[in-house]
Amino acid sequence: MNSLGINKSKKDTNVVVAMSGGVDSSVVAALMKNEGYNVTGITLKLYDDSKSSTDGRQCCAGQDILDAKRVSEKLNFEHKILYYQKKFKSEVIDSFVDSYTAGETPIPCVQCNQTVKFRDLFKYAKDLKADALITGHYVTRIQNNGHAKMYMAKDQNRDQSYFLFNTSQAQLDYLRFPLGEINKSETRSLAKKLDLNVANKPDSQDICFVPNGDYSSVIKKFRPESFKQGKILDVYGKHIGDHEGIINYTIGQRKGIRVSNDKPLYVVSINAYKNTIIVGSKDFLEIKKIKLRDLNILGNKNEFNKTINIKVRSTGRLLKADINLEEKTVYILEKETGISPGQACVFYCRDDLGDKLLGGGWIDKAFNKELSTKLTS
């Protein structure tokens, strides 16, 4: 059994490494090559970046492809580029736009992992007869009795399990995550020791197709008709202002509402059907119950018979909650505010090995404290 848990010698084990052109995936590729595995690096071309920023802080841009190619040339392994622009447009960008125009706050990185990366790249790696697909994600994978489980990474500040909640069991059994047991600082040190050209490259900070962070510009490009003027209402239904399009607002937003009031006002709900924004005090952001859609369950369903932990945003804390899988309903047992439809609710349970991922679902509805359903539906 080799270090990847595959019953072959390293020299007879073929692995595909997903290479984004960043430091994490480059280090993973180098580690696999230096251990003696047969490595094929694959970089996905996902969008037309000809008009995008070139500061090197987005993933899957033109410079990143060149950086991945240089790493493969230095380490002498095969590198391929897959042109998935059409897939990415239809399954990630269009989904992002649909979600925003529906008054939600989407997470395109989850959609990207779910579709072009872990579905299409998974299939391509299988077609190449690879024994495993390797990525630079910070999650821990532990295999027992032929099946793998996913846990939060050792480096909690870098953990990416939230973004991988939609991974299937078949994918998880095939995937490997070599960085799950080390800290980001160690990855940087390895990159320098290996003399990789990306050792000092900044991490990606923006969504790749929104390099300047201006979400509304993406909506304006693909759905200019979405910018419809509508009403801003208070929590009692009173018309107190007007907006230039619901896509300019997100749940929990305080700045830019442009409604004067004695106390701070926050966006507490967005009604796409009625084209209205509802604002109120911070108290109205508190959420105790959420409804989910499109559940993906990785754990044993018996594990949901007790209180488990959830995350409702990628950078959020773990919250105690009770889950009703049949009703797709989550009852949050701790105070939490500003939960937005379109985000993910990810399930975890604690055991002797750490925080184990049990799956999750997309947030379809968040129930605000004392807010009338007449305003939100």
Secondary structure as UniProt FT lines:
FT   TURN            3..4
FT   HELIX           10..12
FT   STRAND          14..18
FT   HELIX           23..35
FT   STRAND          38..45
FT   TURN            50..51
FT   HELIX           62..75
FT   STRAND          78..83
FT   HELIX           85..88
FT   HELIX           89..93
FT   HELIX           94..101
FT   TURN            102..103
FT   HELIX           108..112
FT   HELIX           113..121
FT   HELIX           122..127
FT   TURN            128..129
FT   STRAND          132..134
FT   STRAND          139..144
FT   TURN            145..146
FT   STRAND          147..152
FT   TURN            156..158
FT   HELIX           161..164
FT   TURN            165..166
FT   HELIX           169..174
FT   STRAND          175..176
FT   TURN            178..181
FT   HELIX           184..193
FT   TURN            194..195
FT   TURN            197..200
FT   TURN            208..209
FT   TURN            211..212
FT   HELIX           215..222
FT   HELIX           224..226
FT   STRAND          230..234
FT   TURN            235..236
FT   STRAND          239..243
FT   HELIX           246..248
FT   TURN            251..252
FT   TURN            255..256
FT   STRAND          266..271
FT   TURN            272..275
FT   STRAND          276..280
FT   HELIX           282..285
FT   STRAND          286..297
FT   HELIX           301..305
FT   STRAND          308..311
FT   TURN            314..315
FT   STRAND          319..324
FT   TURN            325..328
FT   STRAND          329..332
FT   TURN            341..342
FT   STRAND          344..351
FT   TURN            352..353
FT   STRAND          354..368
FT   TURN            369..370
FT   HELIX           373..376
//
